[in-house]
Every structure is written in structure tokens, then in C-alpha cells.
């Protein structure tokens, strides 16, 4: 009989929500604010909840946080680095549990795979405008856009993104965790820019760089936007 299913290991792009304080009201306030700025980016996005910073807290907020994420349109799929009580709450809410050792191993695998792929990467070149509603992905290397990226469009690359027209849509470089990736554009007016999951929305872009050549990169895990 031919097989009907097959399990395979895979490294997928998931957002990780790091819970830094045990304050449900403050978390709700900041989460709602972030989602309201770019709702389309967060809708139906799978999320892992990292509880390392609050695993020793007594007043647990996991159940309320899971409910809050679902109310905001995100899909919590698992917790990691939680204590037994937090893990039990996650399981009762139909979430998975990732152990710290598993997370570390996955992180190391991601780094290894990234380093191996850099030498074999190829650039994907798009000559036409990227229109609203379109998504262009370069899974193995750089993405080069020789025209404009419109509002509502999304471009993603394993490595660097180069936009030679106006960047108005969403640009996500290093989307699989490649922290060395960069975004280069000749005219910055993006809805959202992201490097390896660290992002900034249009409202937070430096006013002095709007409409001008810019580069975006990570330094000490902080997103930097500078003149090009």
C-alpha cells in the first residue's frame, strides 16, 4: 500500500513573542498597539510564546495571553522555556510545548543551514513593478527588484533585498533567521521593513530618510536604518 502521509523535519519561519514582564495589562496594551499599526502582517500569523523571562513568576498570564493573541488575529502554536504549570496551561489550550534544549538545537540547525546556503545562493531578479497584493519570495539568496514595490505588496528574501525603485510595500530580508541580511533601497517609504524578524513600521521610519536611499540591517539585534 502506498503511504498516505509522511513526517519530515523542516525549518519554518515563525514569529517568536518574548514575554519580558508578568504584567497582563501592559502586554495587552503594547500588543494591541503593534498589531494595529500593521494588521495585515499579523493576521493568521503563527506565533511561539517564549516564557524564559517569566518562568519563575507565580501569577501566571499564559492563558490570558493565548486568548489575547487569538483575539488579535494571531495563531499561538506553542510555548517554549515554560515551567510545568505554564506548559500545562498551554497544553490545555491546545498548544504545543517546546523544550529549551530543542529550541537551542533548532537555532543551531538554522545557523548551520544559513551558513551552508550562503555559498550556494543565487539572486532572483524582478524587472516588473511588484503590485499591491503580490508576494515575491527569494528562498535561496538575494532578491533584486528593478522597479517599484507598491503599497500592499510583500517581498521576502533569504539574504539581501535590493530595490531600485520606490519601496512602499513590506520588505522582509533574512526571513528565516539570517541576521546578516540587509535591505537596500533607492527610495524608502515602506509599510514595514524587517531583518530576521526584527521589524519597523512606516510610522517609525526616520523622517530624514523618507524618500531617500537607505540601508537597513541588524546590529546587536537592533534594527538600524541609515543613509545609503
C-alpha positions as a Python dict, from the first residue, in 0.01 Angstrom:
ca = {
    (1, 'X'): (0, 0, 0),
    (2, 'X'): (138, 340, -95),
    (3, 'X'): (197, 579, 200),
    (4, 'X'): (-73, 837, 266),
    (5, 'X'): (131, 1063, 495),
    (6, 'X'): (494, 1141, 563),
    (7, 'X'): (658, 1330, 850),
    (8, 'X'): (961, 1542, 764),
    (9, 'X'): (1171, 1778, 967),
    (10, 'X'): (1161, 2136, 843),
    (11, 'X'): (1276, 2483, 945),
    (12, 'X'): (984, 2722, 906),
    (13, 'X'): (951, 3094, 956),
    (14, 'X'): (768, 3162, 1283),
    (15, 'X'): (736, 3474, 1491),
    (16, 'X'): (852, 3437, 1849),
    (17, 'X'): (684, 3651, 2114),
    (18, 'X'): (928, 3703, 2402),
    (19, 'X'): (732, 3773, 2721),
    (20, 'X'): (954, 4004, 2924),
    (21, 'X'): (725, 4101, 3214),
    (22, 'X'): (447, 3936, 3410),
    (23, 'X'): (206, 4225, 3354),
    (24, 'X'): (-102, 4129, 3153),
    (25, 'X'): (-233, 4484, 3114),
    (26, 'X'): (98, 4620, 2986),
    (27, 'X'): (140, 4327, 2747),
    (28, 'X'): (-213, 4374, 2611),
    (29, 'X'): (-162, 4747, 2562),
    (30, 'X'): (163, 4707, 2369),
    (31, 'X'): (48, 4408, 2166),
    (32, 'X'): (-273, 4577, 2053),
    (33, 'X'): (-76, 4886, 1956),
    (34, 'X'): (174, 4686, 1748),
    (35, 'X'): (-95, 4485, 1570),
    (36, 'X'): (-299, 4798, 1492),
    (37, 'X'): (-8, 4950, 1300),
    (38, 'X'): (25, 4663, 1051),
    (39, 'X'): (-279, 4436, 1095),
    (40, 'X'): (-230, 4251, 766),
    (41, 'X'): (121, 4149, 870),
    (42, 'X'): (-3, 3979, 1187),
    (43, 'X'): (-331, 3826, 1070),
    (44, 'X'): (-323, 3443, 1086),
    (45, 'X'): (49, 3454, 1170),
    (46, 'X'): (169, 3153, 1375),
    (47, 'X'): (343, 3254, 1698),
    (48, 'X'): (565, 3077, 1952),
    (49, 'X'): (545, 3222, 2304),
    (50, 'X'): (883, 3236, 2477),
    (51, 'X'): (842, 3233, 2857),
    (52, 'X'): (1204, 3221, 2967),
    (53, 'X'): (1195, 3564, 3134),
    (54, 'X'): (880, 3486, 3335),
    (55, 'X'): (918, 3115, 3406),
    (56, 'X'): (976, 3181, 3777),
    (57, 'X'): (670, 3402, 3823),
    (58, 'X'): (382, 3280, 4039),
    (59, 'X'): (93, 3480, 3891),
    (60, 'X'): (74, 3317, 3553),
    (61, 'X'): (-54, 3504, 3248),
    (62, 'X'): (-26, 3233, 2984),
    (63, 'X'): (-399, 3160, 2947),
    (64, 'X'): (-487, 3528, 2912),
    (65, 'X'): (-202, 3582, 2668),
    (66, 'X'): (-316, 3294, 2447),
    (67, 'X'): (-667, 3440, 2445),
    (68, 'X'): (-533, 3788, 2366),
    (69, 'X'): (-325, 3665, 2072),
    (70, 'X'): (-624, 3485, 1923),
    (71, 'X'): (-844, 3792, 1968),
    (72, 'X'): (-585, 3997, 1776),
    (73, 'X'): (-587, 3753, 1485),
    (74, 'X'): (-263, 3571, 1559),
    (75, 'X'): (-237, 3194, 1600),
    (76, 'X'): (-33, 3079, 1902),
    (77, 'X'): (106, 2735, 1823),
    (78, 'X'): (345, 2654, 2109),
    (79, 'X'): (526, 2778, 2418),
    (80, 'X'): (892, 2731, 2498),
    (81, 'X'): (1106, 2761, 2813),
    (82, 'X'): (798, 2750, 3033),
    (83, 'X'): (767, 2596, 3379),
    (84, 'X'): (547, 2288, 3436),
    (85, 'X'): (243, 2498, 3527),
    (86, 'X'): (281, 2718, 3220),
    (87, 'X'): (329, 2415, 2997),
    (88, 'X'): (18, 2252, 3140),
    (89, 'X'): (-186, 2566, 3067),
    (90, 'X'): (-51, 2572, 2711),
    (91, 'X'): (-145, 2208, 2655),
    (92, 'X'): (-494, 2267, 2794),
    (93, 'X'): (-530, 2544, 2536),
    (94, 'X'): (-424, 2312, 2251),
    (95, 'X'): (-71, 2450, 2216),
    (96, 'X'): (247, 2252, 2178),
    (97, 'X'): (543, 2264, 2418),
    (98, 'X'): (900, 2320, 2302),
    (99, 'X'): (1172, 2233, 2547),
    (100, 'X'): (1467, 2469, 2585),
    (101, 'X'): (1708, 2205, 2459),
    (102, 'X'): (1500, 2156, 2146),
    (103, 'X'): (1492, 2530, 2082),
    (104, 'X'): (1867, 2558, 2116),
    (105, 'X'): (1919, 2270, 1876),
    (106, 'X'): (1679, 2421, 1624),
    (107, 'X'): (1858, 2753, 1650),
    (108, 'X'): (2193, 2585, 1586),
    (109, 'X'): (2049, 2398, 1288),
    (110, 'X'): (1919, 2727, 1148),
    (111, 'X'): (2262, 2887, 1182),
    (112, 'X'): (2433, 2590, 1020),
    (113, 'X'): (2186, 2576, 733),
    (114, 'X'): (2219, 2951, 677),
    (115, 'X'): (2597, 2931, 660),
    (116, 'X'): (2584, 2638, 419),
    (117, 'X'): (2336, 2808, 189),
    (118, 'X'): (2518, 3141, 165),
    (119, 'X'): (2788, 2996, -59),
    (120, 'X'): (2531, 2832, -290),
    (121, 'X'): (2282, 3117, -309),
    (122, 'X'): (2160, 3280, -628),
    (123, 'X'): (1987, 3612, -682),
    (124, 'X'): (1629, 3639, -802),
    (125, 'X'): (1578, 3941, -1030),
    (126, 'X'): (1236, 4101, -1089),
    (127, 'X'): (1216, 4358, -1369),
    (128, 'X'): (847, 4450, -1342),
    (129, 'X'): (673, 4653, -1068),
    (130, 'X'): (554, 4448, -770),
    (131, 'X'): (189, 4542, -741),
    (132, 'X'): (-47, 4553, -444),
    (133, 'X'): (-141, 4204, -327),
    (134, 'X'): (161, 4037, -488),
    (135, 'X'): (420, 3846, -286),
    (136, 'X'): (769, 3779, -426),
    (137, 'X'): (996, 3533, -243),
    (138, 'X'): (1364, 3457, -296),
    (139, 'X'): (1409, 3148, -75),
    (140, 'X'): (1776, 3084, -151),
    (141, 'X'): (1952, 3418, -194),
    (142, 'X'): (1917, 3787, -275),
    (143, 'X'): (1606, 3946, -421),
    (144, 'X'): (1663, 4229, -670),
    (145, 'X'): (1368, 4449, -769),
    (146, 'X'): (1449, 4677, -1064),
    (147, 'X'): (1121, 4866, -1032),
    (148, 'X'): (873, 4984, -767),
    (149, 'X'): (722, 4786, -480),
    (150, 'X'): (367, 4914, -433),
    (151, 'X'): (162, 4956, -115),
    (152, 'X'): (15, 4620, -16),
    (153, 'X'): (290, 4421, -186),
    (154, 'X'): (532, 4198, 4),
    (155, 'X'): (887, 4093, -85),
    (156, 'X'): (1091, 3836, 110),
    (157, 'X'): (1444, 3705, 76),
    (158, 'X'): (1669, 3454, 248),
    (159, 'X'): (1951, 3705, 214),
    (160, 'X'): (1956, 4069, 97),
    (161, 'X'): (1686, 4275, -72),
    (162, 'X'): (1772, 4541, -331),
    (163, 'X'): (1501, 4778, -456),
    (164, 'X'): (1598, 5022, -732),
    (165, 'X'): (1258, 5191, -744),
    (166, 'X'): (1036, 5320, -465),
    (167, 'X'): (988, 5076, -175),
    (168, 'X'): (631, 5132, -50),
    (169, 'X'): (525, 4779, 48),
    (170, 'X'): (664, 4532, 302),
    (171, 'X'): (1023, 4408, 274),
    (172, 'X'): (1147, 4117, 487),
    (173, 'X'): (1512, 4015, 447),
    (174, 'X'): (1668, 3720, 627),
    (175, 'X'): (1316, 3589, 685),
    (176, 'X'): (1447, 3250, 802),
    (177, 'X'): (1667, 3396, 1074),
    (178, 'X'): (1962, 3521, 868),
    (179, 'X'): (2077, 3812, 1085),
    (180, 'X'): (2345, 3922, 836),
    (181, 'X'): (2089, 4010, 569),
    (182, 'X'): (2030, 4371, 463),
    (183, 'X'): (1776, 4579, 274),
    (184, 'X'): (1897, 4839, 23),
    (185, 'X'): (1659, 5079, -149),
    (186, 'X'): (1680, 5397, -357),
    (187, 'X'): (1358, 5548, -219),
    (188, 'X'): (1239, 5448, 129),
    (189, 'X'): (867, 5471, 207),
    (190, 'X'): (799, 5115, 321),
    (191, 'X'): (494, 4997, 511),
    (192, 'X'): (725, 4763, 701),
    (193, 'X'): (1091, 4661, 690),
    (194, 'X'): (1222, 4354, 869),
    (195, 'X'): (1554, 4178, 918),
    (196, 'X'): (1539, 3827, 1068),
    (197, 'X'): (1211, 3908, 1242),
    (198, 'X'): (1312, 4247, 1385),
    (199, 'X'): (1085, 4499, 1217),
    (200, 'X'): (987, 4864, 1197),
    (201, 'X'): (667, 5009, 1050),
    (202, 'X'): (622, 5317, 835),
    (203, 'X'): (524, 5546, 1122),
    (204, 'X'): (858, 5477, 1294),
    (205, 'X'): (1085, 5536, 993),
    (206, 'X'): (1332, 5825, 1030),
    (207, 'X'): (1179, 6137, 873),
    (208, 'X'): (1514, 6245, 732),
    (209, 'X'): (1539, 5923, 528),
    (210, 'X'): (1189, 5913, 379),
    (211, 'X'): (1205, 5920, 2),
    (212, 'X'): (1582, 5881, 8),
    (213, 'X'): (1833, 5598, -48),
    (214, 'X'): (1871, 5386, 267),
    (215, 'X'): (2002, 5059, 402),
    (216, 'X'): (1853, 4853, 683),
    (217, 'X'): (2047, 4599, 886),
    (218, 'X'): (2084, 4446, 1233),
    (219, 'X'): (2346, 4550, 1486),
    (220, 'X'): (2343, 4377, 1826),
    (221, 'X'): (1993, 4254, 1739),
    (222, 'X'): (1871, 4614, 1694),
    (223, 'X'): (1730, 4727, 1360),
    (224, 'X'): (1935, 5010, 1211),
    (225, 'X'): (1823, 5239, 926),
    (226, 'X'): (2089, 5459, 770),
    (227, 'X'): (2151, 5670, 463),
    (228, 'X'): (2291, 5480, 167),
}
